[in-house]
Amino acid sequence: MTTDRSSPSRLLFTTLVLLTTITAVAGSLGAPLVPGIAHDFDVPLTAAQWSLTLTMLAGAVATPIIGRMSAGRDRMRAVVLGLGGATLGGLLCALPLGFGAFLTGRTLQGLGYGLTPVAIAIAREALPQQRRAGAIAILSVTTVAGAGLGYPIAATMADLWGIRVAFGVGTALCAATLVLALLTLPPNPDTAGTTVDWWGTALLAGGTTAILVALAEVSTLPIGRVALLAAVGAAACAAWVWWSRRVAHPLVDVTLASRPVPLLTHVTSMLLGVGVYMLFPLVVIVVQDPVWGMGHGASAAGLLLVPYALASVVGSRLSQRLVPWVPGTMLLPLGAATYLSAFVLLVIAHERVWQLLLAMAIAGIGSGLSFAGIPGLLVGSVPRSETGSAIAFTMVVRYLGFSVGSALAVTVLTFGGEGGEAGFVRALLVACGVGTLTVVLTTWLALRVRGGIGRW
């Protein structure tokens, strides 16, 4: 692999893209299908919602572990763990084994989300230097783009053939990608096997789980229990930070993560993640609501997310074109400002389909600009051996942002039992506030980084 045109290089890049995209598609299959899941299994909608929550929980927990494994001889095991888990999980969802097996399958599918840092680490080491930056930029947005593509695909297949067929197709795609990965990925690095900090893993997993459960159940549990879960989660996360600063081989190097450039990327990932999953449910709701919305079906709602997925790829390519004129750190606030403009547009106009399409395309470009720039900044600011771990941590905070955004959108929309268009606009205004905070914080951090890394 010495030239940009080499067939092995192209095949490897194709495999890496499939590695991250297919698992994102499989993980996002539950999003537009929650009402159908509740109907098919005869369970309340709140129970069916766990088909999404458990997937994100598994992704948040598995990502730092798989990211740490990607740095040494356990890399291929990490790939098999992620893709094998997604394949087995899809099979459990596709077979008529009951609701418990279905939720177990959705949990296993979340393991696939941990493969993004693995793919980026392989791209950094194995692709030709002239292709490396562009490849990493593309890989960084495939999770978002894959989720955007997974929504309409899942909704259409479910409408035509049923939920089990949708999960069956996802299973077949994951299995085929696993075979391709085993055939094309380079050998494991000839380095010592990685050491996983299992105590740190338990603290991070426990804290993350408690916080996400509190967010997911904020509308169903008593406020005292929600507050207790949140407090326990925060305490566990604080204990994880304390432990990580003292152990020899931490799951994530929190000292490294708190440096200017990594801190900028993690803040951007978290806040933009909130914005992404505030936008998705709000658009789906306004399209499907028969009273104050447009009254279309799930397929139409899913198709409205296609412009977002495609535009996110365009935004990632645009970020590469802007590099000669815009510093890499400033791409993040530029992307956040673009995303904010999509929310502003929806506040002003959301009565026509073309207005939603335009807003989704603008949001996709903003997402691509920001998320594409994150791995490149991390790669240039951390040691090679910490690439997978650093990217894994920013993926963890992104998944936390996804969960916060999803819970926040629904909570604000239905606040006081009001709902309707007034609740929709209220949720959009809150999203604009989150977007404004993202622009301000990322701009401030980016300017501090440009003023001198390490001088705070």
C-alpha positions as CSV (number, residue, x, y, z in Angstrom):
1,M,0.0,0.0,0.0
2,T,2.2,2.7,-1.2
3,T,0.0,4.7,-3.6
4,D,-3.3,6.4,-3.4
5,R,-4.6,4.2,-6.1
6,S,-3.6,0.8,-4.7
7,S,-6.4,-1.7,-4.7
8,P,-5.6,-3.0,-1.2
9,S,-5.8,0.5,0.2
10,R,-9.2,1.1,-1.4
11,L,-10.5,-2.3,-0.2
12,L,-9.3,-1.6,3.3
13,F,-10.9,1.8,3.4
14,T,-14.2,0.3,2.1
15,T,-14.0,-2.3,4.9
16,L,-13.4,0.4,7.5
17,V,-16.4,2.5,6.3
18,L,-18.6,-0.6,6.4
19,L,-17.3,-1.4,9.8
20,T,-18.6,1.8,11.3
21,T,-21.6,2.4,9.0
22,I,-23.3,-1.0,9.2
23,T,-23.1,-1.2,12.9
24,A,-24.5,2.3,13.2
25,V,-27.4,1.3,10.8
26,A,-28.0,-1.8,13.0
27,G,-27.9,0.2,16.2
28,S,-30.4,2.8,14.9
29,L,-32.9,0.2,13.7
30,G,-35.0,0.6,16.8
31,A,-35.4,4.4,16.6
32,P,-38.4,4.7,14.2
33,L,-39.8,1.3,15.3
34,V,-40.6,1.9,18.9
35,P,-44.4,2.2,18.4
36,G,-44.4,-1.0,16.3
37,I,-42.2,-2.8,18.9
38,A,-44.8,-1.9,21.6
39,H,-47.6,-3.2,19.5
40,D,-45.9,-6.4,18.4
41,F,-44.8,-7.4,21.8
42,D,-47.9,-6.0,23.6
43,V,-45.9,-3.9,26.0
44,P,-46.2,-0.2,27.1
45,L,-44.4,2.4,25.0
46,T,-42.1,3.2,27.9
47,A,-41.0,-0.5,27.9
48,A,-40.5,-0.4,24.2
49,Q,-38.3,2.7,24.6
50,W,-35.7,0.6,26.3
51,S,-34.9,-0.9,22.9
52,L,-33.1,2.4,22.3
53,T,-31.8,3.1,25.8
54,L,-30.1,-0.3,26.2
55,T,-28.4,0.0,22.9
56,M,-26.9,3.4,23.8
57,L,-26.0,2.1,27.3
58,A,-24.1,-0.8,25.7
59,G,-22.4,1.5,23.3
60,A,-21.3,3.9,26.0
61,V,-19.9,1.1,28.1
62,A,-18.3,-0.9,25.3
63,T,-16.7,1.9,23.4
64,P,-13.8,2.7,25.9
65,I,-13.1,-1.0,26.3
66,I,-13.0,-1.7,22.6
67,G,-11.0,1.5,22.0
68,R,-8.4,0.4,24.6
69,M,-8.2,-3.1,23.0
70,S,-7.6,-1.6,19.5
71,A,-4.1,-0.4,20.6
72,G,-2.4,-3.8,20.7
73,R,-2.6,-7.5,19.9
74,D,-6.3,-7.6,20.9
75,R,-7.4,-5.5,18.0
76,M,-9.0,-8.3,16.0
77,R,-10.7,-9.6,19.1
78,A,-12.2,-6.1,19.5
79,V,-13.5,-6.2,15.9
80,V,-15.0,-9.7,16.5
81,L,-16.5,-8.5,19.8
82,G,-18.2,-5.5,18.2
83,L,-19.4,-7.1,14.9
84,G,-20.1,-10.5,16.4
85,G,-22.1,-8.9,19.2
86,A,-24.1,-6.8,16.6
87,T,-24.7,-9.9,14.5
88,L,-25.8,-12.1,17.4
89,G,-28.0,-9.2,18.7
90,G,-29.7,-8.7,15.4
91,L,-30.4,-12.5,15.2
92,L,-32.0,-12.4,18.7
93,C,-34.2,-9.5,17.6
94,A,-35.2,-11.2,14.3
95,L,-36.3,-14.5,15.9
96,P,-39.6,-14.9,17.7
97,L,-38.1,-15.5,21.2
98,G,-40.0,-13.0,23.3
99,F,-39.5,-9.5,24.5
100,G,-36.6,-10.4,26.9
101,A,-34.6,-11.9,24.2
102,F,-35.4,-8.9,22.0
103,L,-34.0,-6.5,24.6
104,T,-30.9,-8.7,25.0
105,G,-30.4,-8.5,21.3
106,R,-30.7,-4.7,21.3
107,T,-28.1,-4.5,24.1
108,L,-25.7,-6.7,22.1
109,Q,-26.2,-4.5,19.0
110,G,-24.8,-1.6,21.0
111,L,-21.4,-3.2,21.1
112,G,-21.0,-2.3,17.4
113,Y,-20.9,1.4,18.3
114,G,-17.4,0.8,19.9
115,L,-15.8,0.0,16.5
116,T,-15.4,3.6,15.4
117,P,-12.2,4.2,17.4
118,V,-10.9,0.8,16.1
119,A,-11.5,1.8,12.5
120,I,-9.9,5.2,13.0
121,A,-6.8,3.7,14.7
122,I,-6.4,1.2,11.8
123,A,-6.8,4.1,9.2
124,R,-4.1,6.1,11.0
125,E,-1.6,3.2,10.9
126,A,-2.4,1.3,7.6
127,L,-3.6,3.8,5.0
128,P,-1.2,5.9,2.9
129,Q,-0.3,9.2,4.4
130,Q,-1.9,11.2,1.6
131,R,-5.3,9.5,2.1
132,R,-5.2,9.4,5.9
133,A,-6.8,12.7,6.8
134,G,-9.7,12.4,4.4
135,A,-10.3,8.8,5.5
136,I,-10.4,9.7,9.2
137,A,-12.8,12.6,8.4
138,I,-15.2,10.2,6.6
139,L,-15.0,7.6,9.3
140,S,-15.8,10.1,12.0
141,V,-19.2,10.9,10.6
142,T,-20.3,7.4,9.6
143,T,-21.9,6.8,12.9
144,V,-24.2,9.8,12.5
145,A,-24.7,9.2,8.7
146,G,-25.4,5.5,9.3
147,A,-28.0,6.4,11.9
148,G,-29.6,8.8,9.6
149,L,-29.7,6.2,6.8
150,G,-30.9,3.5,9.2
151,Y,-34.0,5.4,10.1
152,P,-35.7,5.4,6.7
153,I,-34.4,1.9,5.8
154,A,-35.8,0.5,9.0
155,A,-39.1,2.3,8.7
156,T,-39.7,1.3,5.1
157,M,-38.8,-2.3,5.7
158,A,-41.0,-2.5,8.8
159,D,-43.9,-0.9,7.0
160,L,-43.6,-3.4,4.1
161,W,-42.6,-6.6,5.7
162,G,-42.6,-6.2,9.5
163,I,-40.1,-5.5,12.2
164,R,-38.4,-8.9,12.2
165,V,-37.4,-8.5,8.5
166,A,-35.8,-5.2,9.2
167,F,-33.7,-6.7,12.0
168,G,-33.0,-9.8,9.8
169,V,-31.5,-7.6,7.0
170,G,-29.4,-5.7,9.6
171,T,-28.1,-9.1,10.9
172,A,-27.1,-10.2,7.4
173,L,-25.2,-6.9,6.7
174,C,-23.3,-7.2,10.0
175,A,-22.4,-10.8,9.3
176,A,-21.1,-10.0,5.8
177,T,-19.1,-7.1,7.2
178,L,-17.5,-9.4,9.8
179,V,-16.4,-11.8,7.1
180,L,-15.0,-8.9,5.0
181,A,-13.2,-7.5,8.1
182,L,-11.6,-10.9,8.8
183,L,-10.3,-11.1,5.2
184,T,-9.0,-7.6,4.7
185,L,-8.0,-5.9,8.0
186,P,-4.2,-5.8,8.6
187,P,-2.6,-8.0,11.3
188,N,-2.7,-6.9,14.9
189,P,0.2,-4.6,15.9
190,D,3.2,-6.4,17.1
191,T,3.0,-4.8,20.5
192,A,2.2,-6.1,24.0
193,G,-1.4,-7.0,24.7
194,T,-3.4,-4.2,26.2
195,T,-4.4,-4.1,29.9
196,V,-8.1,-3.3,30.5
197,D,-8.8,-1.4,33.7
198,W,-11.8,-3.4,34.9
199,W,-12.3,-1.5,38.1
200,G,-12.4,1.7,36.1
201,T,-14.7,0.0,33.6
202,A,-17.1,-0.9,36.4
203,L,-17.1,2.7,37.8
204,L,-17.6,4.3,34.4
205,A,-20.2,1.7,33.3
206,G,-22.1,2.1,36.6
207,G,-22.0,5.9,36.6
208,T,-23.0,6.1,32.9
209,T,-25.8,3.6,33.3
210,A,-27.3,5.4,36.4
211,I,-27.2,8.7,34.6
212,L,-28.7,7.4,31.4
213,V,-31.4,5.5,33.3
214,A,-32.3,8.6,35.2
215,L,-32.6,10.5,31.9
216,A,-34.6,7.8,30.2
217,E,-37.0,7.4,33.1
218,V,-37.3,11.0,34.1
219,S,-41.0,11.1,33.0
220,T,-42.0,7.8,34.7
221,L,-40.0,7.5,38.0
222,P,-40.7,9.6,41.0
223,I,-38.4,12.7,41.1
224,G,-36.7,11.5,44.2
225,R,-35.6,8.3,42.5
226,V,-34.4,10.2,39.4
227,A,-32.4,12.5,41.6
228,L,-30.9,9.6,43.5
229,L,-29.9,7.8,40.3
230,A,-28.4,11.0,39.0
231,A,-26.4,11.5,42.2
232,V,-25.2,8.0,42.3
233,G,-24.1,8.2,38.6
234,A,-22.3,11.5,39.2
235,A,-20.5,10.1,42.3
236,A,-19.5,7.0,40.4
237,C,-18.1,9.1,37.5
238,A,-16.2,11.3,39.9
239,A,-14.8,8.1,41.5
240,W,-13.8,6.9,38.1
241,V,-11.9,10.1,37.4
242,W,-10.1,9.9,40.8
243,W,-9.3,6.2,40.1
244,S,-8.1,6.8,36.6
245,R,-5.5,9.4,37.8
246,R,-3.9,6.8,40.1
247,V,-4.0,3.5,38.2
248,A,-1.1,2.6,35.9
249,H,-3.2,1.7,32.8
250,P,-6.5,3.6,33.0
251,L,-9.3,2.9,30.7
252,V,-9.1,6.5,29.5
253,D,-6.2,8.9,30.3
254,V,-8.2,11.6,31.9
255,T,-5.1,13.8,32.3
256,L,-4.7,13.6,28.5
257,A,-8.4,14.2,28.0
258,S,-8.3,17.4,30.0
259,R,-5.6,19.0,27.8
260,P,-6.8,21.9,25.6
261,V,-7.3,20.2,22.3
262,P,-8.9,17.0,23.7
263,L,-11.1,19.0,26.0
264,L,-12.3,21.1,23.1
265,T,-13.2,18.0,21.1
266,H,-15.0,16.3,24.1
267,V,-17.1,19.4,24.9
268,T,-18.1,19.6,21.2
269,S,-19.0,15.9,21.0
270,M,-21.2,16.2,24.1
271,L,-23.1,19.3,23.2
272,L,-23.5,18.5,19.5
273,G,-24.7,15.0,20.5
274,V,-27.4,16.7,22.6
275,G,-28.4,18.8,19.5
276,V,-28.5,15.7,17.2
277,Y,-30.9,13.8,19.3
278,M,-33.1,16.8,20.0
279,L,-33.5,17.3,16.3
280,F,-34.3,13.7,15.3
281,P,-37.3,13.0,17.5
282,L,-38.7,16.5,17.0
283,V,-38.7,16.1,13.2
284,V,-40.2,12.6,13.4
285,I,-42.9,13.9,15.7
286,V,-43.9,16.9,13.6
287,V,-44.1,14.7,10.5
288,Q,-46.2,12.0,12.1
289,D,-48.5,13.9,14.5
290,P,-52.1,13.7,13.0
291,V,-53.5,16.6,15.0
292,W,-51.1,19.6,14.7
293,G,-48.4,18.0,12.5
294,M,-48.4,16.7,9.0
295,G,-50.0,13.3,9.6
296,H,-47.6,11.2,7.5
297,G,-46.4,7.7,8.3
298,A,-43.1,6.3,9.7
299,S,-41.7,5.8,6.3
300,A,-42.1,9.5,5.4
301,A,-40.6,10.5,8.7
302,G,-37.6,8.3,8.1
303,L,-37.1,9.6,4.6
304,L,-36.8,13.2,6.0
305,L,-33.6,12.1,7.8
306,V,-31.9,11.1,4.5
307,P,-30.8,14.7,3.7
308,Y,-29.2,14.8,7.1
309,A,-27.2,11.7,6.5
310,L,-26.1,12.7,3.0
311,A,-25.3,16.3,4.1
312,S,-23.2,15.1,7.0
313,V,-20.9,13.4,4.5
314,V,-20.8,16.6,2.4
315,G,-19.9,18.5,5.5
316,S,-17.0,16.1,6.3
317,R,-15.6,16.7,2.8
318,L,-16.1,20.4,3.1
319,S,-14.1,20.4,6.3
320,Q,-11.1,19.1,4.3
321,R,-11.5,21.8,1.7
322,L,-11.6,24.5,4.4
323,V,-8.4,23.4,6.2
324,P,-6.1,25.8,4.2
325,W,-8.3,28.8,5.1
326,V,-9.8,27.8,8.5
327,P,-7.8,26.5,11.4
328,G,-8.8,22.9,12.4
329,T,-9.9,24.1,15.9
330,M,-12.3,26.7,14.4
331,L,-14.1,24.1,12.3
332,L,-15.8,22.9,15.5
333,P,-17.5,26.2,16.4
334,L,-18.2,26.8,12.7
335,G,-20.1,23.5,12.5
336,A,-21.9,24.2,15.8
337,A,-23.1,27.6,14.4
338,T,-24.3,25.9,11.2
339,Y,-26.2,23.4,13.3
340,L,-27.7,26.2,15.4
341,S,-29.0,27.9,12.2
342,A,-31.0,24.7,11.4
343,F,-32.9,25.0,14.7
344,V,-33.5,28.7,14.1
345,L,-34.9,27.9,10.7
346,L,-37.3,25.3,12.2
347,V,-38.5,27.8,14.8
348,I,-39.4,30.3,12.1
349,A,-40.8,27.8,9.5
350,H,-41.9,24.2,10.0
351,E,-45.3,23.9,8.2
352,R,-44.0,22.5,4.9
353,V,-42.0,19.4,4.0
354,W,-39.4,21.4,2.1
355,Q,-38.7,23.5,5.2
356,L,-37.9,20.4,7.2
357,L,-35.8,19.0,4.4
358,L,-33.8,22.2,4.2
359,A,-33.3,22.3,8.0
360,M,-32.1,18.7,8.0
361,A,-29.6,19.4,5.2
362,I,-28.2,22.4,7.0
363,A,-27.9,20.4,10.3
364,G,-26.2,17.6,8.4
365,I,-23.6,20.0,7.1
366,G,-23.0,21.4,10.5
367,S,-22.7,17.9,12.0
368,G,-20.2,16.8,9.3
369,L,-18.1,19.9,9.8
370,S,-17.8,19.4,13.5
371,F,-17.6,15.6,13.8
372,A,-15.2,15.3,10.9
373,G,-12.7,17.7,12.6
374,I,-12.7,15.9,15.9
375,P,-10.6,12.8,15.1
376,G,-8.0,14.8,13.2
377,L,-7.5,17.1,16.1
378,L,-7.2,14.2,18.5
379,V,-4.8,12.3,16.3
380,G,-2.5,15.3,16.2
381,S,-2.6,16.0,19.9
382,V,-2.2,12.5,21.6
383,P,0.4,9.8,21.3
384,R,-0.2,7.1,18.7
385,S,-0.7,4.5,21.3
386,E,-3.6,6.6,22.9
387,T,-5.4,7.2,19.6
388,G,-8.1,4.5,20.1
389,S,-8.6,5.4,23.8
390,A,-8.9,9.2,23.1
391,I,-11.4,8.7,20.3
392,A,-13.3,6.2,22.3
393,F,-13.8,8.7,25.1
394,T,-15.1,11.4,22.8
395,M,-17.5,8.7,21.4
396,V,-18.6,8.0,25.0
397,V,-19.5,11.6,25.7
398,R,-21.2,11.8,22.3
399,Y,-23.4,8.9,23.2
400,L,-24.2,10.6,26.5
401,G,-25.1,13.7,24.5
402,F,-27.4,11.6,22.3
403,S,-29.2,10.3,25.5
404,V,-29.5,13.8,27.0
405,G,-30.8,15.2,23.8
406,S,-33.4,12.5,23.3
407,A,-34.7,12.8,26.9
408,L,-34.6,16.6,26.9
409,A,-36.6,16.9,23.6
410,V,-39.4,14.7,24.8
411,T,-39.5,16.1,28.3
412,V,-39.7,19.7,27.1
413,L,-42.2,18.8,24.4
414,T,-44.6,17.3,26.8
415,F,-43.9,19.6,29.8
416,G,-47.1,20.2,31.8
417,G,-49.0,17.9,29.6
418,E,-49.4,20.7,27.0
419,G,-47.6,19.2,24.0
420,G,-48.8,20.2,20.6
421,E,-47.2,22.8,18.4
422,A,-46.6,25.1,21.4
423,G,-44.5,22.3,23.0
424,F,-42.7,21.7,19.7
425,V,-41.7,25.3,19.4
426,R,-40.7,25.4,23.1
427,A,-38.5,22.4,22.6
428,L,-36.9,24.0,19.5
429,L,-36.2,27.2,21.6
430,V,-34.5,25.0,24.2
431,A,-32.5,23.4,21.4
432,C,-31.5,26.9,20.2
433,G,-30.2,27.6,23.7
434,V,-28.2,24.4,23.7
435,G,-26.8,25.4,20.3
436,T,-25.9,28.9,21.4
437,L,-24.1,27.4,24.4
438,T,-22.2,25.0,22.1
439,V,-21.1,27.9,19.8
440,V,-19.9,30.0,22.7
441,L,-18.1,27.3,24.6
442,T,-16.4,25.8,21.5
443,T,-15.4,29.3,20.2
444,W,-13.9,30.2,23.6
445,L,-12.0,26.9,23.9
446,A,-10.8,27.1,20.2
447,L,-9.4,30.6,20.8
448,R,-7.7,29.5,24.0
449,V,-6.1,26.6,22.0
450,R,-4.9,28.9,19.3
451,G,-3.6,31.3,21.9
452,G,-1.2,28.6,23.1
453,I,-1.7,25.0,23.9
454,G,-1.2,24.5,27.6
455,R,-1.5,28.1,28.6
456,W,-4.9,28.3,30.4
